[in-house]
Each structure stands twice: as structure tokens, then as C-alpha cells.
Amino acid sequence: MADSDANFVMFGLFDDRHLIWSELLRRGILIRETGPHGYLRVSIGTATEMAAFRTALLTVMHTYASR
């Protein structure tokens, strides 16, 4: 994770960040595909929004880690 004082977090490192971004979007999670190569950016939301993001990210990571 990159250091930040903003209301967002950069996270990664992904070999194919577009794939992760696409799969999150397919699950209703809209984040930014921006920043350094291999990283994604999520804005900090409500506790409910962050829980939904976490659940979707873990699902996507589990799905693609087993390939």
C-alpha cells in the first residue's frame, strides 16, 4: 500500500490490474484504474461500502489466485 494523506488508498501490486478492476466493476464496485503500474485506487467510503469492497476484492483475489 502506498502512503497517503488523502481519502483514498492505492493498493496492489497486480500483474493485470485491468482484470481486477473489471471483475470488481462486474460486482458493482467502482474504483479507479489509475496510478503507478499494477496499482488500483479506492476512495474511502462508509463502513458498509468498505465492507462490500472488501468482500468483492477477496472474492476476486480468491478466484484469480487459484488459476
C-alpha positions in Angstrom: 0.0 0.0 0.0 1.3 3.5 -0.8 1.5 6.2 1.8 -1.3 8.8 1.5 -3.0 11.6 3.4 -5.9 11.6 1.0 -9.3 10.0 1.2 -8.2 7.1 -1.0 -5.8 4.2 -0.9 -3.6 2.9 -3.6 -3.3 -0.9 -3.5 -1.7 -3.6 -5.5 0.6 -4.9 -7.0 -1.3 -6.8 -9.7 0.1 -8.4 -12.8 -3.2 -7.5 -14.6 -4.8 -4.6 -12.8 -7.4 -4.2 -15.5 -8.6 -7.7 -14.9 -9.1 -7.0 -11.2 -10.7 -3.6 -11.9 -13.1 -5.3 -14.4 -14.1 -8.0 -12.0 -14.7 -5.6 -9.2 -16.9 -3.5 -11.6 -18.8 -6.6 -12.6 -19.6 -7.0 -8.9 -20.8 -3.4 -8.6 -17.6 -1.9 -7.1 -16.4 1.2 -8.9 -12.8 2.1 -8.2 -10.0 3.9 -10.2 -7.6 2.1 -12.6 -5.0 4.8 -12.2 -1.7 5.5 -10.5 1.5 3.5 -10.7 1.6 0.4 -13.0 0.0 -2.5 -11.2 -1.9 -0.5 -8.6 -5.6 0.4 -8.2 -7.2 3.2 -6.2 -10.2 3.1 -3.9 -11.8 6.0 -2.2 -12.7 5.6 1.4 -16.4 5.3 1.9 -18.9 4.3 4.6 -18.3 1.2 6.7 -21.0 -0.6 4.6 -19.3 0.5 1.3 -15.9 -0.6 2.5 -17.2 -4.0 3.7 -18.8 -4.5 0.2 -15.4 -3.6 -1.4 -13.5 -5.9 0.9 -15.9 -8.8 0.2 -15.7 -8.3 -3.6 -11.9 -7.9 -3.6 -11.4 -11.1 -1.5 -13.7 -13.0 -3.9 -11.9 -11.7 -7.0 -8.5 -12.4 -5.5 -9.5 -15.9 -4.5 -10.9 -16.6 -7.9 -7.8 -15.5 -9.8 -5.2 -16.7 -7.3 -6.4 -20.3 -7.9 -5.8 -20.0 -11.7 
